[in-house]
Amino acid sequence: MALTQDDQSLAEAFGPSEGVALWVKQIALVALGVIALAVAAKIKVPMFPSPVPITLGTFAVLTIGASYGPRLGFATIFGYMLIGALGYDVFASSSAENNGLSYMLGGTGGYLVGYILAVMYLGWASRRGLDRSIEGMGGALLVASAIIYVPGVLWLHQFTTGWEQTMEWGLTPYLIGDLMKLGLAALLIPALWKLVGAARS
């Protein structure tokens, strides 16, 4: 069934909507999304002794999830994870010596799982029009951030000496920065929708 304007994601609202041209657009968006995720992950501030740095990766995940829709968003985050699992240096703290599945099963592995779940949730939210307003987008992004943190913190806990250290390593130092990134994404996506609407009018 064809999507109506009301249940489209932002990426589906512009450009070709059928045929070969649609496939080309989708492949290009997935490739650009994977590149954006990899670059954003490397823009980081180490938080020693925590293995979890502050990065722009969360911002990239939130904006891709909100703008790509469920299928394209999942294809993008899956492609990113697959490239990382094959040993390419695309994660925040991966390196030539620490990469692939061994890195993904380390202290930050739960956050990678959270990224996948958050993208899927935001794709669902975009289908329901929550990305059209700052309030709706902000609420959806808050839920998505929690979806990232829950598996991330639970997984990180097995690498710490207790819950106090887990919170210090994996949650409390990041909240203010993530709220700022969330706020920026909540402003950006509805603003882009207004541009799309203006271009169509």
C-alpha positions in Angstrom: 0.0 0.0 0.0 1.3 3.4 -0.9 2.2 5.8 1.9 0.2 9.0 2.3 1.8 12.3 3.1 0.7 11.9 6.7 2.5 8.6 7.4 5.7 9.2 5.4 9.1 9.7 7.0 11.1 12.8 6.1 13.3 10.8 3.7 10.3 9.4 1.9 8.8 12.9 1.4 11.3 14.1 -1.2 12.8 12.7 -4.4 11.7 9.7 -6.4 8.9 7.5 -4.9 9.0 4.5 -7.3 11.0 2.5 -9.7 14.7 2.4 -10.2 15.2 6.0 -9.1 13.7 5.1 -5.7 16.2 2.3 -5.3 19.0 4.6 -6.2 17.8 7.2 -3.7 17.5 4.6 -0.9 21.0 3.1 -1.6 22.4 6.6 -1.5 20.7 7.5 1.8 21.9 4.2 3.4 25.4 4.9 2.3 25.3 8.5 3.5 23.8 7.4 6.8 26.5 4.8 7.4 29.2 7.4 6.7 27.5 9.9 9.0 27.3 7.3 11.8 31.0 6.4 11.4 32.2 10.0 11.3 30.0 11.1 14.2 31.3 8.2 16.3 34.8 9.4 15.9 34.0 12.9 17.1 34.5 12.2 20.8 35.7 13.2 24.2 37.2 10.4 26.2 35.7 9.9 29.7 38.5 7.9 31.4 38.3 5.6 33.2 34.9 4.9 31.6 35.1 2.9 28.3 32.2 5.0 27.0 33.3 8.4 25.5 31.0 11.3 24.7 30.4 11.3 21.0 28.1 12.7 18.3 27.1 9.1 17.6 23.9 9.5 19.6 22.9 12.6 17.6 23.5 10.8 14.3 21.4 7.8 15.5 18.5 10.0 16.7 18.4 12.1 13.5 18.7 9.1 11.1 16.1 7.1 13.1 13.7 10.1 13.0 14.1 11.0 9.4 14.6 7.7 7.6 11.6 5.7 8.7 11.6 2.1 10.0 12.9 0.2 7.0 15.5 2.6 5.7 16.6 3.4 9.2 17.0 -0.3 10.1 18.9 -0.9 6.8 21.3 1.9 7.7 22.0 1.0 11.3 22.3 -2.7 10.3 24.7 -1.8 7.6 26.8 0.2 10.0 26.8 -2.6 12.6 27.7 -5.2 9.9 30.7 -3.1 8.7 31.8 -2.7 12.3 31.5 -6.5 12.9 33.7 -7.1 9.8 36.5 -5.3 11.6 36.4 -1.8 10.1 37.2 1.0 12.4 33.7 2.7 12.6 32.9 2.7 16.3 33.8 5.4 18.8 36.7 3.6 20.5 37.5 0.8 18.0 41.0 0.6 16.5 43.3 -1.6 14.5 43.9 -3.7 17.6 40.3 -3.6 19.1 37.6 -4.0 16.5 35.0 -6.3 15.0 32.9 -8.6 17.3 35.5 -8.4 20.1 34.9 -4.7 20.3 31.1 -5.0 20.0 31.1 -7.5 22.9 33.0 -5.1 25.1 31.8 -2.4 27.5 30.0 -0.3 24.9 28.2 -3.3 23.3 24.9 -2.6 25.0 24.7 0.9 23.6 25.1 -0.5 20.1 22.1 -2.7 20.8 20.3 0.4 22.0 21.1 2.2 18.8 19.4 -0.5 16.8 16.3 -0.4 19.0 16.2 3.4 19.1 16.3 3.7 15.3 13.5 1.1 15.0 11.4 3.0 17.5 12.0 6.4 15.9 11.0 5.0 12.5 7.8 3.8 14.1 7.3 7.3 15.6 7.9 9.0 12.3 5.2 6.9 10.7 2.7 8.3 13.3 3.7 11.9 12.6 5.5 12.6 15.9 8.3 14.1 13.9 6.2 17.0 12.6 6.2 19.0 15.8 8.9 20.0 18.4 6.8 18.5 21.2 6.1 15.2 19.5 9.7 14.9 18.3 11.1 15.8 21.7 8.9 13.2 23.4 9.9 10.5 20.9 13.6 11.4 21.3 13.4 11.1 25.1 12.0 7.6 24.7 14.6 6.7 22.2 17.4 8.0 24.5 16.0 5.8 27.3 16.0 2.9 24.9 19.7 3.5 24.2 20.6 3.8 27.9 18.8 0.8 29.3 20.7 -2.0 27.4 23.8 0.1 27.5 23.9 0.5 31.2 22.8 -3.1 31.9 25.5 -4.5 29.6 28.2 -2.1 31.0 27.3 -3.3 34.6 29.1 -6.6 34.0 32.4 -4.7 33.4 32.2 -2.6 36.6 32.4 -3.3 40.4 28.9 -2.2 41.2 26.0 0.0 40.3 27.5 3.2 41.5 30.5 2.7 39.2 28.1 1.7 36.4 26.2 5.0 36.7 29.4 7.0 36.9 30.8 5.2 33.8 27.7 4.9 31.7 25.0 7.4 32.6 25.3 10.5 34.8 28.2 12.3 33.0 26.4 12.0 29.6 22.9 13.2 30.5 23.3 17.0 30.0 25.2 16.5 26.7 22.6 14.0 25.4 19.7 16.4 26.4 21.4 19.1 24.3 21.8 16.7 21.3 18.2 15.6 21.8 17.0 19.2 21.8 18.9 20.0 18.6 17.4 17.0 16.9 13.9 18.0 18.2 14.3 21.4 16.5 15.9 20.2 13.3 13.5 17.5 12.1 10.3 19.5 12.4 12.1 22.5 10.8 13.0 20.3 7.8 9.4 19.2 7.5 8.4 22.9 7.3 10.9 23.3 4.5 9.4 20.3 2.7 5.9 21.7 3.1 7.0 25.1 1.8 8.7 23.5 -1.2 5.5 21.7 -2.1 3.2 24.7 -1.7 
